[in-house]
Amino acid sequence: MVFDLTQVYPSLVALLFAASGGLMLAVDTRLFRKQGMFREERWSRVMGWINVGAGAAMWVGVRIAERWLW
């Protein structure tokens, strides 16, 4: 079996989604709260959780595809 680097890309994308969502939750929401920008803080929190959820869903999808599709 030959290792193909393109099989790693979906896992990396899932990691990037989750990491960017985590950073958004940790950094952006704190900065917006300090500045009193409550609407932006709420949307930053929503988008952060969407990114974390997308990363988790993509990671699960990659694992399912690796396990049962090839």
N, C-alpha and C positions, 0 to 999 in steps of 0.2 A: 504494500500500500504506500503510495507516494503522498507526502504531505503537501497540500495545496494551500497557499497563503490566503486565497480568496475565501476559504471556509472560515477564516478567523474574522473577516470583516463584519458580519452581522453581530457577533459577540462584542466587537469593539464599538459598534454603533450603539448597542444596548448599554454598554458601559458609559459612553459619552452622554446619552440621554439621561441616565440616572445621575451621573456626576454633575451635569449642568443643572438638573432639577434640584439636587442637593445644595449646590452653591447658590442657586436662586433663593431657596428657602432660608439658607443661613445668612447670606450677605444682603441681598436686595431688600428682603422684608425688614431687616433691622435698620438699614439706611433710610428706607421710606418712613418707617415709624418714627425715627429720630427727627426727620424733617416735617412731620405732621401731614404727610401725603397718604392719607388712609385709603383712598380709592386705589392708588397705585400699589400700596402694600397688599391689599386684598387680591388684586389681579396678579401680582407677583407670586403670592402664595398659591393661587389657583393654577397658574402656569407651571410653577415648580412641581406641584403634585401631579399635574398632567405629564410632565417630563419624566418624573420618577416612575409613574405608572406605565408610561410607554416603554421605558427602559426595562422594567420588570416583565411586561408582557412580551416584549421582543426577546428577552433572554429565555423565557419559558418556551416561546415558539421555536427558538433555535434549538433548545434542548429536545423538544418533541420531534423536530425535524431530523435531528441527528440520530435519535433513538429509533424512530419507527419508519422514516422515509428512506434512509440510506444506511 
